Amino acid sequence: MSIDDQLLNKNKEEESADRVSDLREAQRSELAGGEETDEPRSVREAVIQKKREEAAVLAKEEETGKIASAAASPIRKSTSKLLQQAWLNLADSWGLTLLWIDIHVWLGSIVGHNFFCKLGQEWMDNNIVAAENEYAKSQGKPLGTVEPMVLVGCNLGCLFLIIAIVALIAMIAGAIENPLRALYEVLKVITGNFWKSSPPSS
């Protein structure tokens, strides 16, 4: 092979190497341009970009929720303390604190549980940070199951008591309005029970 052929081959190899390097440089510049515009070039990149955006939105919402719960924690501590006292003084107050328990549950369903805790959580809310722990939540679950049942039972008991009091007042009002009729009805009931209980004479 002559020297001229060798030089021509060498020039061709250098040209092909230059072309390859130019091609790589163009690809790099395209990648850089794509990152500047933030437009995905493939489906995979579009999916990855969408997941990143969703994660950023979730992180922002979580941070906002933490700020809101931190702001609401003093209020929640106070309402939890009131709920505790309402349960503890239920018998002493002859059931009047049941009104606050019902109001607390109602406000919790309307305003949210950041301000008014769920039933059973008030015993854990002395420390709001501890109330967020999994252990505290697991300890509050049995109380959260029992307390609503107790609340329903107390409300039904109060309803029956109110009905009995209204019936007694109606009976007293009827006796005052017509005392002879009331006396006749009472004697009728007493003598009717007396004749039923006494054995027949043989």
Buried (B, 14 or more C-beta within 10 A) or exposed (E): EEEEEEEEEEEEEEEEEEEEEEEEEEEEEEEEEEEEEEEBEEEEEEEEEEEEEEEEEEEEEEEEEEEEBEEBBEEBBEBBEBBBBBBEEBEEBEBEBBEBBBBBBEEBEEEEEBBBBBBBBBBBBEEBEEBEEEEBBEBBEEBBEEBBEBBEEBBEEBEEEEEEEEEEEEEEEEBEEEEEEBEEBEEEEEEEEEEEEEEEEE
